[in-house]
Amino acid sequence: QRVEESVIEQMSPMLQGEFSMFLHSRWITKVWYLAPMNREIIIWAARNLSLMIYAPGEEILEERTLFIVRRGMCAHRGKILTSGDVWGEDMLLSNDVLRDKNKGRSLSYLSVLRLHVADLMDIVIAFPEAKIQLRIAQVRIATMRGIIVVAKTLKR
């Protein structure tokens, strides 16, 4: 990763974006609310992805962070996630009650790409058109999670 970063730092900003797009566009498009955004926004998101590698059995929990599995396997909420799978899309939610706080656990050596909500807010500042799309995604996720919370409350 360090070699990759040092090579990227030597590139022009435009070439950095193109290279990041080449490396990460297939992963970014796995996130349902980022996939339909324009190329510049996807490049920005790709440039802000950070790589993290976990050993087997490690717990994975970072508040308000999106994870995309590159290689390996992990368990999250009773599901086995493999290459291309995503969790943490609810990082857009500011309400703790609606956000998923379940930890992931690596089942093998696991390589993930991470995007923190702060990086996404930088995208909103740089690209105002992204604000609308991300707000729609935020409302959609909050509505789905809110219905589940209400249903669980009524069931008791």
Disulfide bonds with the S-S distance in Angstrom:
none
